[in-house]
Amino acid sequence: MKFISVRNLRLRSGEIWRQLQQEKEMVITLNGRPVAILAGVEGEDVMEYLATLRRTRAMLSVNKIQERARQTGKDKITAAEIDKEIRAVRRSRTR
């Protein structure tokens, strides 16, 4: 996968668009850090592509939440403890 700086994208956009047809995806960087993915799509597939991208982002977020819960031990709390926490939060909001 090819990495392209934001500056190069701005200065050489025509060349990069042509390369994208062959590369399929490129990572856009800012100060050496990835900030975006540039991906070629077919016109009729754009909505399906976006839906897949959104599902993937959601799965990554859930994975991060689950890992954080494992690291802090919160993956072991019982349903009763969860219900107790929910009741406490609801009580604090009604005050």
matplotlib code that plots the C-alpha trace (Angstrom):
import matplotlib.pyplot as plt

x = [0.0, 1.3, 1.5, 1.0, 1.4, -1.4, 1.1, 1.8, -1.9, -2.4, 0.5, 0.3, -3.4, -3.7, -0.8, -2.1, -5.6, -4.0, -1.9, -5.0, -6.5, -3.6, -3.0, -6.8, -6.1, -3.6, -3.0, -2.9, -0.5, -0.1, 3.3, 4.1, 0.9, -1.9, -5.1, -7.2, -7.5, -8.1, -9.8, -11.1, -14.7, -16.9, -19.9, -22.6, -20.8, -20.3, -23.2, -22.3, -18.7, -19.7, -22.0, -19.2, -16.7, -19.2, -19.8, -16.0, -15.6, -18.3, -16.7, -13.3, -15.0, -16.7, -13.4, -11.7, -14.4, -14.3, -10.5, -10.7, -13.3, -11.0, -8.0, -10.0, -11.8, -15.2, -15.9, -16.5, -19.3, -22.7, -26.0, -27.1, -24.2, -24.9, -28.6, -27.5, -25.2, -28.0, -30.4, -27.8, -27.2, -30.9, -31.4, -28.7, -30.2, -33.7, -32.3]
y = [0.0, 3.4, 6.3, 9.9, 13.1, 15.7, 18.1, 15.7, 15.0, 18.7, 19.3, 16.2, 15.3, 14.4, 12.0, 10.5, 9.9, 8.0, 5.9, 5.2, 3.3, 0.8, 0.9, 0.7, 2.2, 4.8, 6.1, 9.8, 11.1, 14.4, 14.9, 11.3, 10.0, 8.3, 10.4, 9.0, 6.3, 7.1, 4.3, 3.9, 2.8, 2.0, 4.5, 1.8, 0.3, 3.5, 3.1, -0.6, 0.4, 3.1, 0.7, -1.8, 0.8, 2.0, -1.6, -2.2, 1.0, -0.1, -3.5, -1.9, 0.3, -2.6, -4.5, -1.6, -1.3, -5.0, -4.9, -2.0, -3.8, -6.9, -4.7, -3.0, -6.2, -4.8, -7.8, -9.8, -7.7, -9.4, -8.4, -7.4, -5.1, -3.6, -3.0, -1.4, 1.0, 1.9, 2.6, 4.9, 6.9, 7.3, 8.5, 11.0, 12.4, 13.0, 15.2]
z = [0.0, -1.0, 1.5, 0.2, 2.2, 2.2, 0.6, -2.3, -2.8, -3.1, -5.4, -7.6, -7.4, -11.1, -10.9, -7.7, -9.2, -12.0, -9.6, -7.6, -10.5, -10.2, -6.4, -5.4, -2.0, -0.6, 2.9, 3.2, 5.9, 7.7, 9.4, 8.9, 10.6, 8.7, 8.6, 5.8, 3.3, -0.3, -2.1, -5.7, -6.1, -9.0, -9.3, -8.9, -5.8, -3.8, -1.4, -0.7, -0.2, 2.3, 4.2, 4.4, 5.6, 8.3, 9.5, 9.7, 11.8, 14.1, 14.6, 15.3, 17.9, 19.6, 19.6, 21.3, 23.9, 24.6, 25.0, 27.3, 29.4, 29.6, 30.7, 33.4, 34.6, 33.6, 31.4, 34.5, 36.1, 36.5, 35.1, 38.6, 38.9, 35.5, 36.5, 39.7, 37.8, 35.4, 38.2, 39.9, 36.8, 36.1, 39.7, 39.3, 36.1, 37.7, 40.4]

ax = plt.figure().add_subplot(projection="3d")
ax.plot(x, y, z, "-o")
ax.set_aspect("equal")
plt.show()
